[in-house]
Amino acid sequence: MGIVKISESLHEEIRKSSSVMSRSINSQAEFWIKVGMLAECNPTLSFHEIMKKELLKQEQTIAESFYE
């Protein structure tokens, strides 16, 4: 594990979002980083398509219900 320095304004946005999404600040930051990496690797996919692909990789059948 390492330390990543970010701006105060970005930290505040992560804090607000983590509260809304019921995640820790670290978990919210990790989620955004992962989604950002996936988006860069898959520039033609929408956010919803990326989430569906990730859920299906985990064999979570709920993804089929949400994205049919």
C-alpha positions as CSV (number, residue, x, y, z in Angstrom):
1,M,0.0,0.0,0.0
2,G,1.2,3.5,-0.8
3,I,0.3,7.1,-0.2
4,V,-1.2,9.1,-3.1
5,K,-1.3,12.9,-2.7
6,I,-4.4,14.6,-4.2
7,S,-5.8,18.1,-4.0
8,E,-8.0,19.2,-1.2
9,S,-10.9,19.8,-3.6
10,L,-10.7,16.2,-5.0
11,H,-10.5,14.8,-1.5
12,E,-13.6,16.7,-0.6
13,E,-15.4,15.3,-3.7
14,I,-14.3,11.8,-2.7
15,R,-15.5,12.4,0.9
16,K,-19.0,13.6,-0.3
17,S,-19.3,10.7,-2.8
18,S,-18.2,8.1,-0.3
19,S,-21.0,9.2,2.1
20,V,-23.6,9.0,-0.6
21,M,-22.4,5.6,-1.8
22,S,-21.9,4.2,1.7
23,R,-18.2,3.5,1.0
24,S,-15.1,4.5,3.0
25,I,-13.1,7.4,1.5
26,N,-10.4,4.9,0.5
27,S,-12.9,2.6,-1.1
28,Q,-14.5,5.4,-3.1
29,A,-11.1,6.6,-4.4
30,E,-10.2,3.0,-5.3
31,F,-13.5,2.6,-7.2
32,W,-13.0,5.8,-9.2
33,I,-9.4,4.8,-10.0
34,K,-10.5,1.4,-11.2
35,V,-13.4,2.7,-13.3
36,G,-11.1,5.4,-14.8
37,M,-8.5,2.7,-15.7
38,L,-11.2,0.5,-17.3
39,A,-12.6,3.5,-19.2
40,E,-9.2,4.4,-20.6
41,C,-8.7,0.7,-21.7
42,N,-12.3,0.6,-23.2
43,P,-12.9,4.1,-24.6
44,T,-15.9,2.9,-26.7
45,L,-17.8,1.6,-23.7
46,S,-20.2,3.6,-21.5
47,F,-20.0,3.6,-17.7
48,H,-23.0,1.2,-17.7
49,E,-21.4,-1.2,-20.2
50,I,-18.2,-1.2,-18.1
51,M,-20.1,-2.0,-14.9
52,K,-22.1,-4.8,-16.6
53,K,-18.9,-6.3,-18.0
54,E,-17.3,-6.2,-14.5
55,L,-20.4,-7.7,-12.8
56,L,-20.6,-10.5,-15.3
57,K,-17.0,-11.3,-14.8
58,Q,-17.8,-11.9,-11.2
59,E,-20.7,-14.1,-12.2
60,Q,-23.2,-11.8,-10.4
61,T,-26.5,-12.6,-12.1
62,I,-27.9,-9.3,-10.8
63,A,-26.1,-7.6,-13.7
64,E,-28.4,-9.5,-16.1
65,S,-31.4,-8.1,-14.4
66,F,-30.2,-4.5,-14.3
67,Y,-28.9,-4.4,-17.9
68,E,-31.2,-6.4,-20.1
